[in-house]
Amino acid sequence: MTCEIKEKTRVGTVNPIFTCQPAGAQFVSIGVKDCIGIVHGGQGCVMFVRLIFSQHFKESFELASSSVHEDGAVFGACGRVEEGVDVLLSRYPNVKIIPIITTCSTEIIGDDVDGVVRKLNEGLLKEKYPDREVHLIPIHTPSFVGSMVSGYDVAVHDFVKYFSKKDKPSLKINLITGWVNPGDVTELKHLLAEMDVEANVLFEIESFDSPLMPDGSEISHGGTTIEDLTATADAQGTIALNRYEGSKAAKFLEKRWDVPAIIGPTPIGIRNTDTFLQNLKSMTGKQIPQSLVRERGIAMDALTDLTHMFLADKKVAIYGNPDLVIGLAEFCLDLEMKPVLLLLGDDNPNYKTDPRLLALQENVDFEMEVITNADFWELEDRIKNKGLELDLILGHSKGRFVAIDYAIPMVRVGFPVYDRAGHYRYPVVGYKGATWLAEQMANALFTDMEYKKNKEWILNVW
Amino acid sequence: MPHHEFECSKVIPERKQHAVIKGKGEDLTSCLPKGYLNTIPGSISERGCAYCGAKHVIGTPMKDVIHISHGPVGCTYDTWQTKRYISDNDNYQLKYTFATDVKEKHIVFGAEKLLKQNILEAFKAFPKIKRMTIYQTCATALIGDDIDAIAQEVMDELPGVDIFVCNSPGFAGPSQSGGHHKINIAWINQKVGTLEPEITSDYVINYVGEYNIQGDQEVMTDFFKRMGIQVLSTFTGNGSYDDLRGMHRAHLNVLECARSAEYICDELRERYGIPRLDIDGFGFKALGDSLRKIGLFFGIEERAEAIIAEETARWQPELDWYKARLQGKKVCLWPGGSKLWHWANAIQEEMGVKVVSVYTKFGHQGDMEKGISRCGEGALAIDDPNELEGLEALEMLKPDVIFTGKRPGEMAKKVGVPYLNAHAYHNGPYKGYEGWVRFARDIYNAIYSPIHQLAMVDISKDAIPTDRGFVTRRMLSDKGLPEEITSSTVLSPYTGKFDSVSHLRTKTYPDFPRAADTAGDAEEIIAVVE
């Protein structure tokens, strides 16, 4: 019985699992209040990313483009950034932060974005907007490096690095959530409140699930403020839930401002949530309260109804953001399931030494594969041509055709989900997330039994 | 002065040239916004790029092809599964997308070898597919990869394989429209005339500028087949790569979206002498006129008339049911390009709604000319709109419904305006007689949604009606309508099925005998042209 971690052997990508770095930086940008990013590149790099955000959250988010056209590609397009910053500032009086997010094209032509920012700071901002607080932050996210995951990590780091500044020590902690949904933030804040821990949640995207108000006044936007970002240096510690989405910023805070950092675990499943609470306790000295013992008990009660009766030995393939995939795999093991195939969609060399993956390697008692730099063909080819049999697929909507065409039950989880309603509202983290995930998986299996007429008369009845 | 200056755009004065309000007695000579100019950076324009115009809009609806984008994965990923161009071969082109996955080392050392490996891998993974299109992206255009040479190399090595190359990087033009142009010209230069099609009718057309959104192409092709016309190819929705190589043998190019595909029609006329006929699949009158024109061209008007009579009899009472209830409702018609003029007049005439605004993201002045001329007085026309202008226009015009894309639709939702997806439709297809009724039905369902009405209630201030636990659409829409309409036994809401397309795929058509001498003439015409 082995667990192999290997890189996809083909060079090309058939149906990609991830998009590229600028998308990750854009996701960070919309989480910050009074912030509109300018993506420096062709217009599609923004237009389609905004579309995917709106497909997933069912909301519209503001992001601008420097609209590089042919002349810019030939002669350099720094002027487009200068003009873009001016246009944006002049029309959006509340905007204080403009990250300049680079793309493949503008990195290749070598536009000196840092130089443009210096020039604007010395020129335009002083001359035209002397009384206005404006922060321009260059974020380098060439599309040919990493993926949307590293783009997110880089952008969180760049925001934190730009704003963080020591004032006076506070009792707050920094909680860097990683690429999550509003429902996750709600659940994390609930756990923090029960623990009586004050936290600076980066990024505050609970508001992405925003109301339709009778007066039509609502606009969806993240809530993290400049003050929040500045105060990260004063925190008594940082917990970055995800190793690959936010840990760079946590390490920066530790090194630059002596804010101790705990990286991970992603609190998916009971065990990882327990560890998260333990980390909160050790960082703040706060006790885990009875209310959470009880809440955990409700989750345990729900899981006990499902695991050995319905979920045991079910074979699962999981794909998506690495911390999410690993967290789900760990939870599946606790549920007696067999995560036989994990697909990580980029070539991050650190996967090979990720302690969680190494622990899986040491301990799983069935054949398991972890593919890095993976695409969806790694999944489909195994099913179609190599005899892989699956009971369940966990992942985001882009991989849905494999589930549909091979009639394999699937639970949508991760980003983006555009073919199911309301998923952004539910957590996958914490005890509530554990319950929701397990029940979604069980219900997907039950529905499948009914469609396939596979013992449904007995097996989906308690 | 007909130009309209948005409050939010006063600081960018050049925007004033991009919006007009059609005044009393004014026509195009006095008001036409500028169009298709470079985008103002930072304006939060809604435009896409030339890569997506080429690959996503025109290239990928082609159904039996491996579509590879040569670049980092993002361009491929971001455009994948965001549009509903279905096909009758189990949607291969929707399900599979390919990226060469260019990384940093390739940017430094070149990505041609990577591209070749990719091509070979893709053909190996899908051994039954022998056709491929390759799309350049910003990254590979800038590093100067010679995609054409690699494609040729593979074609030399693998007989039976055919590859098309489209060099349209994202920055190539002010919007997606630049990509439309590039792929049109690339296709006729590289592929038209490289395969001889089998001619099975005396009446042979290419159906051009049609992308089979939710089945539009299949609905329209059904009419053509009922007229005994051979549809040699569709450019490109539900279209086959090899069929499109034989475009040069058609007798007529029937052009739907003149924004995205007029270029290839004009080239086919220039190079092969094939005339271009612009048609409209949207709206009973426009569609009827279109079928008539095609019938007239081939001398088979009676076949067109028979279809028009049959379809009108079947669907007019249902369209009129909606027209009675949509009368005077205000619409913002904010699509991408051609639909502003395809729909402007037709929805006003046939559904009774009033178009209070048109906009175009990537249209040219010619599209605005057509759109504005088909709007009534007071209509606001905006070229390359941006986020703030859109919101200001909604505030000013207070429309009952907006036809636009998914993301702007979310923006409209927040200010209490329901939206219909103008690019991908809600429950389409919208072409054809039945499709047009489906469109009217979707508009009606949006405007009279009880939930939408509820969203406007402020429970802290407004009176809360407590008399019953529900409201139906009819209770809202029929209030104040005359008795002869509300209780009409002729008019009826839509009676078609949820799926109006699949049955067409197995339909059989009458056999129209070919006239031997006419066939001879046609061949002569072609010989002369050659």
Interface residues (C-beta under 8 A of the other chain):
Chain A: R10 V11 G12 T13 V14 N15 P16 F18 T19 C20 Q21 P22 A23 I36 I38 G41 G42 Q43 G44 C45 M47 F48 V49 R50 L51 I52 F53 S54 Q55 K58 E59 S60 E62 L63 A64 S65 S66 S67 V68 H69 E70 G72 A73 R80 V81 E83 G84 V85 D86 V87 L88 S90 R91 Y92 T103 C104 S105 I108 I109 P142 S143 F144 V145 S147 M148 S210 L212 M213 P214 D215 G216 E218 I219 S220 D347 W377 D381 S397 K398 F401 D405 Y418
Chain B: C8 S9 V11 I12 N38 T39 I40 P41 G42 S43 I44 S45 E46 R47 G48 C49 A50 Y51 C52 I68 G71 P72 V73 G74 C75 T76 Y77 D78 T79 W80 Q81 T82 K95 Y96 T97 F98 A99 T100 D101 V102 K103 E104 H106 I107 L114 Q117 N118 E121 A122 A125 T137 C138 A139 A141 L142 I143 P169 G170 F171 A172 G173 P174 S175 Q176 E387 L388 G405 K406 R407 P408 E410 M411 K413 K414 V415 G416 A455 M456 V457 D458 D462
